[in-house]
Amino acid sequence: MLLWGVAGGCASDRPPSGGPVDNTPLRILSSDTRHSNGGLPVTTVHITFSHPVSGRELLKSLVFSPSIDNYDLSVRARTAEIRIYEPLKPAATYRVILNKYMRDARGKNLDNTGLIAFSAGTVFDRGVIAGRVYHHNLKPAPEALLLAYAANRGTEPDYLVQAGADGSFILENLAEGHYLVFAVNDTNRNLRFEQASEAVAVADRVGVSVGTTSLMLRFAPDGTTPDIQPTPAEETEPEKTGTLSGSCRADAQALTIEARRHKDNASFLTAAMRAAKGVFHYSFSALPPGTYTISASIPSAPKRSGVAQAWKPGSLDPFTASETFGVYPDTVRIRPGWITDAIDFTLR
């Protein structure tokens, strides 16, 4: 059974006339959870928002993890009440998840995925897995939906969260253990994985342990914007290029460095040279001018020394881990005739 109701007048949904326009995002100001004692078990979750919301919009944006079917909700202006009529597992931590695209009466979205965690017993999970998701061109993927499964992948994930504007994410209130983690390009914003139509970015390992805070995921090429195969650096006119060099620390036997130009998605690769255990040096003797994102990846099947290998994305079915990669945190500007050096970073 699922019921919902709305209470309150629409006049309070409008800002006072003549005042400044309020463009602040919708936020959750506070929440609390109460459990009934004896009789029919009822758990009530109260949420106070920064601006008035509608019951229809809240219902459309609401997901429970683990799943809860028997509940109703009511909304009065900025306050919502969710009443749960089924017994809750005392050893489980439950999450009310609100879609970050949920809109208030002004049409403004939440500033991030809304998460309210509660427990009906003494157990309250506090585990975290955090990281960042990128498109294949190394731009952040804010539309990514992160899914985590505690066992073999079933119909519903054990945990989920949406990436932020910079592609970062935090899966919170996880039970201790290891998880299958992947991201989907949630183009229809419904917090569901539709395998036939949505692209997938898989992690670089089958089991991601709780406490991991630097998990990196990257989508495979989508086929709509193929990588440009650049002219080999040695054949590019020297007066129109610049140089790039630096170092990367990584626990690896081989390392490939990629310079991805923003304006045309051109990808330039070079094999880094191992200088010492865990330390690699790299250089591009001639890069066309432009703004670049620099990344490093560890080849899963290293070839002979000095051979650059493009990053491999892995797959979901059957699960094949992606190659481990890392991204230099700032963009890099290459200018004609300039030497750009000391672009140093660490692949964690």
C-alpha positions as CSV (number, residue, x, y, z in Angstrom):
1,M,0.0,0.0,0.0
2,L,1.3,3.4,-0.8
3,L,-0.7,6.6,0.0
4,W,0.2,10.2,-0.1
5,G,-1.5,13.5,0.6
6,V,-0.9,17.2,0.4
7,A,-1.9,19.9,2.8
8,G,-1.4,23.6,2.8
9,G,-2.3,26.6,0.6
10,C,-0.5,27.6,-2.6
11,A,-0.1,31.3,-1.5
12,S,2.9,30.4,0.6
13,D,4.7,29.0,-2.4
14,R,5.3,32.5,-3.8
15,P,8.0,34.9,-2.6
16,P,6.8,38.3,-1.6
17,S,6.3,40.7,-4.5
18,G,9.0,43.3,-5.0
19,G,11.7,41.5,-3.1
20,P,15.0,40.1,-4.5
21,V,14.8,36.9,-6.5
22,D,15.7,33.9,-4.4
23,N,17.9,31.6,-6.5
24,T,19.3,29.5,-3.7
25,P,19.0,25.7,-4.2
26,L,16.5,23.7,-2.3
27,R,18.1,22.2,0.9
28,I,17.1,19.9,3.7
29,L,17.3,22.0,6.9
30,S,16.5,19.3,9.4
31,S,15.1,15.8,9.9
32,D,14.2,13.5,12.7
33,T,12.8,9.9,13.0
34,R,10.5,8.5,15.6
35,H,9.4,4.9,16.3
36,S,6.1,3.9,18.0
37,N,6.1,1.8,21.1
38,G,3.7,-1.2,21.1
39,G,0.7,-2.0,18.9
40,L,1.1,-1.4,15.1
41,P,4.7,-0.4,14.4
42,V,4.9,3.0,12.8
43,T,8.1,4.8,12.0
44,T,7.7,8.5,11.2
45,V,10.3,10.6,9.4
46,H,9.9,14.4,9.5
47,I,11.8,16.5,7.0
48,T,12.0,20.3,6.9
49,F,13.1,21.9,3.7
50,S,14.4,25.4,3.0
51,H,11.4,26.2,0.7
52,P,7.9,24.8,0.1
53,V,7.7,21.5,-1.8
54,S,4.7,19.5,-3.2
55,G,3.7,16.0,-2.2
56,R,3.7,14.9,-5.9
57,E,7.3,16.1,-6.4
58,L,8.5,14.5,-3.1
59,L,6.8,11.2,-4.0
60,K,8.4,11.2,-7.5
61,S,11.9,11.8,-6.0
62,L,11.8,9.4,-3.0
63,V,13.6,6.1,-2.8
64,F,14.1,3.9,0.3
65,S,17.2,1.7,0.8
66,P,16.6,-1.1,1.8
67,S,13.3,-1.0,0.0
68,I,10.1,-0.1,1.9
69,D,6.7,-0.6,0.3
70,N,4.1,0.2,2.9
71,Y,4.1,4.0,3.7
72,D,2.3,7.2,3.1
73,L,3.4,10.8,3.1
74,S,2.0,14.3,3.6
75,V,3.4,17.7,2.9
76,R,2.6,21.1,4.4
77,A,4.6,23.9,2.8
78,R,8.2,23.3,3.9
79,T,7.5,20.3,6.1
80,A,7.1,16.7,5.0
81,E,6.1,13.6,7.1
82,I,6.6,10.1,6.0
83,R,4.8,7.3,7.9
84,I,6.1,3.8,7.5
85,Y,3.7,1.0,8.4
86,E,5.9,-2.1,8.1
87,P,8.3,-3.6,10.7
88,L,11.9,-2.6,10.2
89,K,14.9,-4.8,10.7
90,P,16.6,-3.8,13.9
91,A,20.0,-4.7,12.5
92,A,19.7,-2.6,9.4
93,T,20.4,1.1,8.6
94,Y,17.7,2.5,6.4
95,R,18.1,5.5,4.1
96,V,15.6,8.0,2.7
97,I,17.1,9.1,-0.6
98,L,15.8,12.2,-2.4
99,N,16.7,12.7,-6.1
100,K,18.9,15.8,-6.5
101,Y,16.7,16.9,-9.4
102,M,13.7,17.2,-7.0
103,R,12.2,20.7,-7.4
104,D,10.6,23.1,-4.9
105,A,7.7,25.5,-5.6
106,R,10.2,27.9,-7.3
107,G,11.5,25.2,-9.6
108,K,14.9,25.0,-7.9
109,N,16.6,21.7,-7.4
110,L,18.3,20.2,-4.3
111,D,21.9,21.1,-4.1
112,N,22.9,17.4,-3.9
113,T,21.3,14.0,-3.3
114,G,19.2,14.2,-0.1
115,L,20.1,11.4,2.4
116,I,18.4,10.7,5.7
117,A,19.7,7.6,7.6
118,F,17.9,6.0,10.5
119,S,17.8,2.7,12.4
120,A,15.0,0.9,14.3
121,G,17.6,-0.8,16.5
122,T,21.0,-0.2,18.1
123,V,22.9,-0.8,14.9
124,F,23.8,2.3,12.8
125,D,26.2,1.8,9.9
126,R,28.7,4.6,9.2
127,G,30.9,3.1,6.5
128,V,31.9,5.3,3.5
129,I,33.1,4.8,-0.1
130,A,33.9,8.0,-1.9
131,G,35.5,9.0,-5.2
132,R,34.9,10.7,-8.5
133,V,33.3,9.8,-11.9
134,Y,34.5,11.0,-15.3
135,H,33.2,10.8,-18.8
136,H,35.6,9.2,-21.3
137,N,36.9,12.6,-22.3
138,L,37.9,13.2,-18.6
139,K,35.3,15.8,-18.0
140,P,33.3,15.3,-14.7
141,A,30.1,13.2,-14.9
142,P,27.5,15.0,-12.7
143,E,24.7,12.9,-14.1
144,A,26.3,9.7,-12.9
145,L,24.4,7.4,-10.5
146,L,26.5,5.3,-8.2
147,L,25.3,1.8,-7.3
148,A,26.8,-0.5,-4.7
149,Y,25.9,-4.2,-4.2
150,A,26.9,-6.1,-1.1
151,A,26.6,-9.5,-2.9
152,N,26.0,-10.7,-6.5
153,R,24.3,-8.0,-8.4
154,G,20.5,-8.4,-8.2
155,T,17.6,-6.2,-9.2
156,E,18.0,-3.5,-6.6
157,P,21.3,-2.0,-5.3
158,D,22.0,-2.1,-1.6
159,Y,23.2,1.6,-1.8
160,L,23.0,4.4,-4.3
161,V,23.9,8.0,-4.6
162,Q,24.1,10.7,-7.4
163,A,27.4,12.3,-8.3
164,G,27.9,16.0,-7.5
165,A,28.5,18.8,-10.0
166,D,32.2,18.0,-10.1
167,G,31.6,14.2,-10.5
168,S,32.4,13.5,-6.8
169,F,30.3,11.1,-4.8
170,I,30.0,9.7,-1.3
171,L,28.2,6.5,-0.5
172,E,27.4,6.8,3.2
173,N,26.0,4.7,6.0
174,L,27.4,1.4,4.5
175,A,27.7,-1.8,6.5
176,E,31.3,-3.0,6.8
177,G,32.4,-5.2,3.9
178,H,33.2,-5.2,0.2
179,Y,31.0,-4.0,-2.6
180,L,30.5,-4.2,-6.3
181,V,30.5,-0.6,-7.3
182,F,29.7,0.9,-10.7
183,A,28.2,4.1,-12.1
184,V,25.5,4.5,-14.8
185,N,24.7,7.5,-16.9
186,D,21.3,8.2,-15.5
187,T,20.0,10.2,-18.4
188,N,16.4,10.0,-17.5
189,R,17.1,11.0,-13.8
190,N,14.9,8.3,-12.3
191,L,17.5,6.7,-10.0
192,R,17.2,3.3,-11.8
193,F,19.6,1.3,-13.9
194,E,18.3,0.6,-17.3
195,Q,20.9,-1.6,-18.8
196,A,19.7,-1.6,-22.3
197,S,20.1,2.2,-22.7
198,E,22.4,3.6,-20.0
199,A,26.2,3.5,-20.2
200,V,28.2,2.0,-17.4
201,A,31.5,2.9,-15.7
202,V,33.0,0.0,-13.6
203,A,35.5,0.1,-10.8
204,D,39.1,-1.1,-11.1
205,R,38.3,-4.1,-8.7
206,V,35.5,-6.5,-8.0
207,G,35.2,-5.7,-4.3
208,V,35.6,-2.2,-3.1
209,S,36.2,-2.1,0.6
210,V,34.4,0.3,3.0
211,G,36.8,3.1,3.8
212,T,37.9,3.6,0.2
213,T,37.9,7.4,-0.4
214,S,39.6,7.8,-3.8
215,L,37.7,5.4,-6.1
216,M,38.0,6.6,-9.7
217,L,35.5,5.6,-12.4
218,R,35.5,6.5,-16.1
219,F,32.9,5.8,-18.8
220,A,33.9,4.0,-22.0
221,P,33.7,5.9,-25.3
222,D,30.1,6.4,-26.3
223,G,30.8,6.3,-30.0
224,T,29.3,9.7,-30.7
225,T,32.6,11.6,-30.3
226,P,35.5,9.4,-31.4
227,D,39.0,10.2,-30.3
228,I,40.9,12.1,-32.8
229,Q,44.1,10.3,-33.9
230,P,46.7,13.0,-33.7
231,T,49.7,13.4,-35.9
232,P,52.7,11.9,-34.2
233,A,54.5,14.5,-32.2
234,E,57.7,14.2,-34.1
235,E,55.9,15.2,-37.4
236,T,54.1,18.3,-35.9
237,E,55.6,21.6,-36.8
238,P,57.9,22.6,-33.8
239,E,57.0,26.3,-33.9
240,K,53.3,25.5,-33.3
241,T,53.8,23.2,-30.3
242,G,54.8,23.3,-26.7
243,T,56.3,20.7,-24.4
244,L,54.9,19.0,-21.3
245,S,56.7,17.0,-18.6
246,G,56.3,15.9,-15.1
247,S,56.2,12.9,-12.8
248,C,53.6,10.5,-11.4
249,R,53.8,8.3,-8.4
250,A,52.1,4.9,-8.8
251,D,52.4,1.4,-7.5
252,A,52.9,-0.1,-10.9
253,Q,55.4,-1.7,-13.3
254,A,54.3,0.4,-16.3
255,L,52.4,3.6,-16.7
256,T,50.7,5.5,-19.6
257,I,50.1,9.2,-19.5
258,E,47.3,10.7,-21.5
259,A,46.9,14.4,-22.5
260,R,43.3,15.1,-23.5
261,R,42.7,18.4,-25.3
262,H,39.4,20.1,-24.5
263,K,38.4,21.8,-27.7
264,D,38.4,18.8,-30.0
265,N,38.8,15.8,-27.7
266,A,42.1,14.9,-29.2
267,S,44.0,12.3,-27.1
268,F,47.8,12.1,-26.9
269,L,49.6,9.2,-25.2
270,T,53.1,8.6,-24.0
271,A,54.7,5.8,-21.9
272,A,56.2,7.1,-18.7
273,M,59.7,5.9,-17.8
274,R,60.2,4.3,-14.4
275,A,62.8,6.2,-12.5
276,A,62.6,4.4,-9.2
277,K,60.2,2.1,-7.4
278,G,56.8,3.9,-7.5
279,V,58.1,6.9,-9.4
280,F,57.7,7.6,-13.1
281,H,58.8,10.5,-15.3
282,Y,57.0,11.4,-18.5
283,S,57.3,14.0,-21.3
284,F,55.6,15.1,-24.5
285,S,58.1,16.8,-26.8
286,A,55.5,18.5,-28.9
287,L,51.8,19.1,-28.0
288,P,49.6,21.4,-30.1
289,P,48.4,24.5,-28.2
290,G,45.3,24.2,-26.0
291,T,43.9,23.4,-22.6
292,Y,44.4,19.8,-21.5
293,T,43.4,17.3,-18.8
294,I,46.3,15.0,-17.9
295,S,45.7,11.5,-16.6
296,A,47.7,8.3,-15.9
297,S,46.7,4.7,-16.2
298,I,48.2,1.3,-15.3
299,P,48.1,-1.1,-18.2
300,S,46.5,-4.4,-17.1
301,A,48.8,-6.3,-19.5
302,P,52.1,-4.4,-19.8
303,K,53.9,-4.8,-23.1
304,R,57.5,-4.0,-23.7
305,S,58.9,-1.0,-22.1
306,G,58.2,2.4,-23.7
307,V,54.9,1.4,-25.4
308,A,51.9,3.6,-24.5
309,Q,48.6,1.7,-24.1
310,A,45.2,3.4,-24.1
311,W,43.1,3.0,-20.9
312,K,40.7,0.0,-21.0
313,P,37.2,0.5,-19.5
314,G,36.4,-3.1,-18.5
315,S,32.8,-4.4,-18.6
316,L,29.9,-5.2,-16.3
317,D,28.6,-8.5,-17.8
318,P,30.8,-10.4,-17.3
319,F,32.4,-8.2,-14.8
320,T,35.9,-7.2,-15.9
321,A,37.6,-4.5,-13.8
322,S,38.7,-1.3,-15.5
323,E,42.3,-0.3,-15.6
324,T,43.3,1.9,-12.6
325,F,43.7,5.6,-13.5
326,G,44.2,9.0,-11.9
327,V,43.8,12.6,-13.0
328,Y,45.9,15.6,-12.4
329,P,43.7,18.0,-10.4
330,D,44.0,21.1,-12.6
331,T,43.8,21.8,-16.3
332,V,47.1,22.4,-18.1
333,R,47.6,25.1,-20.7
334,I,50.0,24.4,-23.6
335,R,51.3,27.4,-25.5
336,P,53.4,27.5,-28.7
337,G,57.1,27.4,-27.9
338,W,56.5,27.2,-24.1
339,I,58.0,24.6,-21.8
340,T,55.4,23.3,-19.2
341,D,57.0,21.2,-16.6
342,A,56.6,19.9,-13.0
343,I,53.1,18.6,-13.7
344,D,53.4,16.1,-10.9
345,F,50.7,14.0,-9.4
346,T,50.0,10.7,-7.6
347,L,47.9,7.8,-8.8
348,R,46.2,6.4,-5.6
